[in-house]
Amino acid sequence: MTDTPRQDPHGLQSNEPAAPDLWAQAAMKNEAKRSAADPAWERQVLEKLVLATVAEQRAARRWRIFWRFAWIALLAAVAWALASRDLGGTAKSGPHTAVVDIKGEIASGAEASAEFVVAAMRSAFEDSGSQAVVLLINSPGGSPVQAGIINDEITRLKAKHGKPVYAVVEETCASAAYYIAAAADDIFVDKASIVGSIGVLMDGFGFTGTMDKLGVERRLITAGQNKGFLDPFSPMSEQQRQYAQAMLDQIHQQFISVVKAGRGERLKETPETFSGLFWTGQQAVEMGLADRLGNLDYVAREVVKAEDVIDYTRRDNMAERLARKFGAAVGAGAMKAMAALQLPQLR
């Protein structure tokens, strides 16, 4: 095999090997010299590789141990938070006004859920130092079920412990929030508060017309002619609409009965009282939906006669929030939002 002629810089051809071949020969000579100078170099390289592998395995093991301890610490923090929350109401104190916040949406899983509010009220009533319980309300409403549970528990706890319950309204006390406030002995409002909205609604969307225009076919297969009731992609029959209206009317009557029982003769009923309208705090006092103007400090000082205020509100702490983030909160929140579109709401 002949070497390919090579052009040198002066334009002459040469049969000498190309430069890369010369470099390979030089590398082989260097390796030979290195082997002769240090016959154990291969063993040293292998030792370095083994040590690097061991170090990597140790680092991976340390991270596994770290994450295991992190999970254990998280679970311990959650357990401690739950235990401290359960034991929070056992401590006794001197004379004071007990406060329970009802803020935001009244719904299962929210801070204004029946679970949290009822637990806080029980702690407040059971403390021998509490002279009265004040529900500090700022909510547009929510679930009639959650509001009904809280309303029933207020009535039960008042009868059991003989302590008065006052509702103090900040910005808003509407719908399900007023459902709760109706169980209080007295309702205090600011003159500009929003009060009332004694009604029920069920909202959603219908896309049947849009689907027809786009040429989209809805394929819904059910067992039971009303199983697809309230499906936003299917038309609603008149019979289904009447059924939904009857259900809302029944819940509305339950709401009206609770308000009449709670307010009694103080209520100055008009055709608009239970229409779903809402009023300012000043108007609410005139209509008998509220009793007096006043805030939390006023009630504690002038009504309860116990200026010291202790907050019994149950709230999610950092450990519980972290635990929830590690769960399926996103998926559960999406399902809850979809379901909320089709559930009766007092708001």
N, C-alpha and C positions, 0 to 999 in steps of 0.2 A: 504493500500500500504506500503510495507516494504522498508526501506532504503537499498541501495546497500552496502554490506560490504565494508569497506575501509581498505586498508593495511597501518598500521602505520610504521614509520621508523624502528621499531624493529621487523617487520615481523608479527605483530599481527593484526587480523582483528577487525574492529570497525564498529558499526552501526550509528555513529555520522554523522551529515550532512557534506557535502563537504565544503571546505574552501570558495568557491564563495558564498554559501548560508549564511555563517557567515558574509561575507563582505556586502551582501545586507541588512542583518539585522542591521549591524552597520550603514550603510548609512541611513536607515530609522530612526534610533534613532537620528542621527545627524540632519536630516531634521526636526524631531519633536522638538528637542532642539532649532534649529534655528527659527522655527515658533513661539515657545513660547517666545524666546528672542526678535524677531523682527517681529511682525505680519504683517508689511507693506512691506516685502521683495519682494513679488510677484509684487506689484504695482511699486516698484523701478525698477525691471527688465523690466517691460512693458514700463516704462518711458524711460529707456535707449534705448530700441529697437525703440521706436517712434522717439526719438531725432536723433538716427543714420540714420533712414530712411529720416527724414527731411533734415539732413546734406547732404546725398547723392543726394537728389533731388535738393538741392541748387547748389551743385557742377556741376551736369549735366546741370542745367539752365545757370550757368556761362559759361560753355564751349560752349553751343549753342549761347549765346550772343557773345562770343569771335569770333567764326567762322563767324557769321553774319557780325560783324565789319571788320573782315579780308577780307571777300569778297567785302564789300563796299569799303574798302581802296584800294584793288586791282583794282576794276573797276574805282575808282577815279583816280588812278595813270595812268591807261591806257588812260582815257579820257584826262588827263592833258598832257600826252606825245603826243597824237595825235593832241591836240590843239596847243601845243608849236611847233610841227613839221610844222603844217600848217602856223603858224605865223612867223616861223623862217626867211623867206625870206623878211619880210616887213621892217626889220631894215636897215637903210642906213649907209654907212661907207665912209671912205676916199678912195683915189685911191689905188687900189690893184689888184692883179691877183687872179681871182676866179678859184678854183680847184674842180673838180668832179671826184671821184674815180670810175673806172670800173674794179673791181677785182673779180676773180673767175668765176664761170659758169654764163653765160648770160641766165637766165631762169626766168619764172614767179615764184614769191615767193622768189627768191634769192635776195641778196643785189645788184646784178648787173641787176636787172629786169628793164624793161622799166618804170614801175611805179615809182621806186625810182630814177632812173637816170634822167628821164624827169622832175620830180618834182624838183630835185636839180638844173638842168640846168635852169629851169624857174626862180628859186630864184636868181641864179647867174646873169642871164641876166637882171633881173628887178632891181637889186641893181645898183643905179647910180654911185657908187664908183668903180665897177668892170670895168677894162679897157679891159679885154679879158677873155675868158673862156678856161681853160686847162683841157682836158680829160686825166687823169692819168691812163693809161691802163696797166693791167697785167692779161690777161685772155686767156685761150685756145680756147674759143668760146662757142657755145651753140645754142640757138634757132634762126632760121632765122627770125621768126616773131617778137621776141623781138628786135633783131638787126635792123630790118627794121623800126620799130616804132621809135627807137632812132635816126636812120639816118634821117628819114623824119622830126623829130622835130628839129634836129640840123639845117637843111636847113631852116625851117620856122623861127626859132628864130634868126638866122643870118640876114635874110632879114628884120625881124621886128625891131630889135634893132640896127643893123649896127655894131655889135661888132665881132671881129675875134674869131675863135675857133681853138685851136691848140691841136693836139694829141701828148702826150709824152708817149712813150713806155718804160716800165721797162723790165721785163724778156720776156714776151710773148704778142704778138698781132696777134693771128691767127684766121682764119675763121670768125665767127660772130663778134669777136673783131675787125678784120680788116674791116669788113662790116661797122662798126660804124666809125672807124678812117677815112675811105675814104671820109666822109663828112666834115672833118676838112680842114681848109685853108692850113695848113702845118702839116707834121708828123715828129716828132723828135724821134730818136731811139738811143740806145746804140749800139756800134759796135758789141756786142755779143748778142743782142736781137734776139728773134725768131719772124719772120714776114712772113705773107703770108697764105699758105694753103687755097687758094681760090677754094674751092670745097664743095660738099655736100655728106653726107653719111646717110644711113639708116641701122642700124645694129640690129641683133637679133640672135636667135638660132633655129636650126631644130633638133628635137629629133625622127623623124620618124624611122630611121634606128635602133636606140637604142630600141625603143618600139617594133619593129619587133623581135629583138633578145630576148627580155625579155618576149615576148608573151603578151604584153599589147595592148588592143584594145581601140582606141580613139573613143568615142561616142559623136560626135558633130552634133547637129541638128540646121539647120539654115533655114531661109526664105529669099531666095536670094542667088544665086550660089556663090557670092563673099563675103558674109557676114563673112566667116571664113578666109578671106584674111589675111596673115601674122600670122595666128595661128601657134605657134612653134611646135604643135603636129600633124599638118596636112601637107601633101606635097604641094608644090607650083607649079602651072601649068606654062607653058611657057608664056601663055597669061597674067597671073598675074605678072610674072617677068618683062615682057615688059611694063606693065602698071606702075609698080613701077619705072622702069628706066626712063620712059617718064616724070614722075612727078619730079624725081630728076634732070633730064636734064633741065626742065623748071625753077626750083628754082636756078639751077646753072647759067642759062642765066640771071636771075634777078640779081644775085650776080655780074656777070661780067659787066652788064650794070651800076650798082651802082659804081663799081670801075672805069670804064672808064669815067663816068660822073664826079666823084670826082677828079681823077688824071689828066684827060685831056691830053694835049700834053707832060706832064712830064713823062707819062708812056712809058717805052721802052718795048713794048710787044714782047714776044718770044713764041714759041710753048709750053714752060714750064710754062709760067706765070699763066695760069688758069688751070693747071693740078692737083692742090692739093698739090704741093710741097711747102716747106717753106724754108726760107733763113735766114742768119744772118742779123743783122742790117746794116752792111757794104755792103753786097750784095744787100740788099733792096734799099739802096740809089743809088747804081749803076744802078739798074733796074728801078728806078723811082717809086718804091712802097713807098718810104719814101723820105724826102727832105734833112734833115741834121742830124748830130750827136748832141745830147744835152739832158740834163736832165731838171727837173722841175726848179731848181734854175737858170740854164742858160736861159731858156725861159723867166722866170719872170724878170730877170735882164737885159738881152741883147735884147730880142725881144719885150716883152710887156712894158718894162721900168717902171715896178712897182714891186719892190722887196718884198713888203708886200704880203703875200699869205694867203688867207682865204679859208678854206675848207667848201664847201657847201654840201658835200656828205650826203645823207640820210641813216641812219643805224638804225637797230633795237636796241631800248634801253632795259634796264633790265625789265621794266614793260611789254613791248610788248612780250619779250621772256617768261616771267612768264605766261602771258595770253595764249600764244600759247601752253605752256606745259599743261595747264589745259584743252585744247581742244583735238581734235582727230588728233594730229600731227603725231602720229605713223602710224595710218591707212592711213592717207592721204599721208604720205611719201612713204609707200609701194605701194600704187596705182600709185603715180607719177613715182616711179622707174620702175614699170611694163610698164607704158605707154611710158616712155622715150625710151624703147628698140625699139619701133616701130614708132617713130616720126623722121622726117628728122632733121639732126643736122649739123650745120656749125662748125666742129671741126676736 
